[in-house]
């Protein structure tokens, strides 16, 4: 039987009722994987403290990556139990940072706690365990509602349904489309890197983005623009991008479309002006992938050319 390492970080899947409302609990450890006991050996690692995933931080990512890097040589795969709010963010960080050694790393959670009537946890766990038992899964995947998604490009898209995740660009995982191998770029995860996502909206949004680029001590910024990567021809914003990116070759602005199934492609003049000011076109990147990518870029001194190389490796251009 395969030996599976279980990283339990918290989240709704294991929450129980308390006087203050639902809170993460360890009770799930004794029951959640019992239906699969004859299929694999599970070794639990319970994070301390267990967290609601809305509280996740880059420091948590750094700690969890450190744990997984240590245990992956000893196990046949990893199951990560995580809250749904930031599950896709964590999945993207893992996919871009972690050398899985050709082994499956599968993240899942639940909208409704395990053991509660109508919980989606048993189905999600069954989907994740089935993926871990396959011999053709060698990458980071997200398992939810009977579906498997490549981690890169995945997003949480519903709080109203247990069909909560999608991958607008890649769709569901297929063994015919394996994750591309890492290139030679360094991938040390540095939790101290400061990366912001700046959403453009009509009116004050453009000025707020320019102000943030000028005044906040950022290492990188994701600019969430309209349509095909367009923004108003605002001189203040264009100048702020130029100043920000001119200070350091690895101080980058990544331009992505705020449309869920969108592409930043500089089709229109406004998008071309952003690129001329120093912004890198993010192609089909969503915000979860873009922020993870810029954290790696800032922490490892990647240049704009390196980021474009990474986007091409990920089939996001």
N, C-alpha and C positions, 0 to 999 in steps of 0.2 A: 504493500500500500504506500501511497505517496505521503510524505511528511509535509504538512502545511503550517506555516507560521501565521498566526492571527494577530494583527495589530489592531487593538480595540482603542479607538481614540475618544469615543463618546457618541453623542448625537441621539436623535429621537429613537433609533432602533432599540436602544437599551434603556430608555428612560422609564422611570416609575413615578407615581404620584407622590407629592410631598405637600406639606401645608402651604408652600409658596408656589405650587404648580409642578409641572413635570421637570425632573432633574435626571442627569445621567446616573446610572446605577450599575453594579457588577452582577446583578442577579442573572442577566442574560448568559453569563459565562457557563452556567451549569446546565442550560437547557437548549440554547439556540442551535447548536450543531449536533445535538444528539441524533437526529434523524440520519445523519451522514457518518455516524461513528464507524460503521462497517466498511466505509469507502475510502477513508483517509485518516491519518493520525493528525490531530490538531494540537498545536502548542500555542497557548494564549499568552500574549503580552498586554497587560492592562496599563494604559498610560495613567500617570498620576500628576495632575488631576485629570479625570475625564472631563471633557468640555462640550458645551453646546457649540456646534460648528460656526455659529456666528461670531464666536470669540477666537477663531483661529488666527494665528499670526505667523509671520515668516520665521519667528523663533521656533514655533511648533514644527514647521516644515523642516527646518534644519535638524531638530532633534529626531524626528521620525525618519528622515533620510539616513541619519547616522545609524539608527537601529537597523534599518533594512540593509544597508551596505554591509553591516557586520554579520547578519544572519543569512543572507541570500546564498552564500556558498554552502550552507549546511542544510538547506531545505529545498523542496521541489517546487515550491510556490508560496505566494503570500496572499492572504485575504486581509483587506483593510476595511474595518467597520467605522463609518464616519457619518456625521450629520449631513443632511442633504443641502443645507444652505450654501456651503462652500465646497461641496464634494467635487464639483467640476474644477474649481481652482486648484485643489490639492492634486487631483488626477493629472492635470496639465503640468504642474510642477514636477511630479514624480516622473511623468513620461519624458520630459526634457532633461531631467537631471540624473536619473537613476539608470545605471547599467544593470539590467535585470539578469544578466548572464544567460540569456536565452530562456528564462523561466517566466511563468505567468505571475503578474501582480494584478489582482482584481479588487477594485473598490466598490463597495455597496453600502447602502443604508436603508432607511425606511421613512415614509411619511407618517406612519402610525406605529407606535411602539410594539415591540414583540410581546405576545401574550395578550394584547388587547383585541377585542372583537373587531374583525375586519382588517386586521393588520396586514400590510403588504410585506412585512419582514420575511415570513417563511418563503414566499415566492422569490424574493430578491436573493435570499441566501442560497436557495436551490439553484438559481441561475448562476450565481457566482461560483459555487462549489463545482457545478458541472463544467464550467470553463476551466477551473483549476485542474480538473482531472483529465482534460484533453491533452494530447501530445503536440498539438499544432498551435497552441497559444504560447507565445514567447515574448509578450510585451505587456504594457500597462493598459488595462481595459476598465471600463465602468459597466457594472451590471445593474439593471433596473427593469422591473416590470416584464421579466421574461426576455429581455433584449440585452445584447452586448454592444457596446460602443467603443471605438478607439478613444483613448483618453484625450488626445489632441483634437481640439475642435468641439468637444462636448460642452453642453450648457444645461443648467436647470431652466426649464421653460414653463413649469406649472407648479403652483402650490395647491391647486384645486383638484388635482387628479393624481392617482398613483402612477400614471404614465408621465413621469415628471421630467425626464431627460431626453434630449435629442442631440444629434450631431448634424448641423445644417449642411455642412460641406461633404463629409465622408459617409454619412448615414450609418447603418449598423455595421458592426465588424464582420469581416469575411476572411476566412483563411487564405483566400486567393489574393488578398491585399494586405500582406504583412507590413508591420511598421518598418520604415527604412532604418538601416544600421546607422549608428553614430558615425559622424565624420571626425576629423582630427581636432575639432575645437575643444578647448578645456571646458569642463562642466562642473566646477566646484560651486556648490550653493552657498552663497553668502547672505545670511539673514539680515545683515545690516544695511543692505542696499535699499534705497528709498525710491519707489516707483509709483507714480500716480496715474490714474485713468481720468482723463478730462473729457467730459461729455459736452459737446457743443449743442446749444439750443438757441433759437432766435432771440436776439436781445442781449442780455447781460452775459450769456454763456461764453461768447467769444472774448469779451474783455476779461472775464474771470479766468479763462484759460491763459491768456497773455500775462495777467498778473501773477498767476501761480508759477509759470515758467520763470518769471523774473525774480520772484521773491522767496520761493520755497527752496530749501536745500535738497533738491532732487538729484538722483543719479540717472533717471530716465523717466519718460512720460509717454503714455499711450493717448493719442488724440483721436477721440471717437467722433468722426465727421459724418456728413450726410451722404446718402446715396453711394456713388462710386468713389468716395473719398474726397468729397468737396467741402469747402468752407467759404464763407464770405471773403471777398478780396479786402480783408481788413489789414491795413498796413501795420498796426500795432501788434497783431498776432503774428504776422509774417516776420516782423523784426524780432519779436520775442523768440520765435523758433530759431532764427538765424543766430542770435546771441547765445542761446542755450546750447546749440549743437556746435558752435565754433569754439567753445571753451576747452573741449576735450574730444578726441576722436571716438571715445566710447560713451559719450554723453548724448544719448539718442532720443529722438522723438519718432515714435512709430505711428503712422497714420492708418487707422482701420475704419471700416464702415460700421456705423451703429445699427445698420440693418441686419437682423439675425442671419439671413442668407444673402450676405452682401460681399462685395469685393472692392477694396481700395485700388483703383487702377489708373488714376490720373487721366480719365477719359476726357474730362472737361478742363477748361482753362484754370478754374479755381484749384483743382487738384494738382495741376502742373505747377502752380505758384507755390503750393506747399512743398512740393519736392524740390523746387529751386531754392527754397529757403532753408533746406537741410533736413526736412522730414523724410523718413524712409517709408515707402509704400508697403503696407502690411498684407497685401493680397487678400486672401480669404480668412485671415486671422479673426477670431472672436476675442473678446476682452480677456477671457480666462487664459487663452493661449498667449496672447500678446503680453500680458503682465508677467507671466512666467518666463517668457522668452527674454524680456528686457531685464529681469532680475539676473538671469544668467549672463546676459551681455554686459551689464554693468559690473558684475562681480568678477568677470574674467577678462575684462578689457577688450571685448569684441568691438570691432568697427562696424560701420554701416554695411560694408561689403560682407563681413562675417554674418551679419543678421540676414542679409539677402541670400547668402549661401545656405543658412539654416532654413529659411522659408522654402527654398527650392528643395532641400532635402526632405522637408515635411510635406511636399506637394501642395503648398499653400500659395504658390505664385501662378 
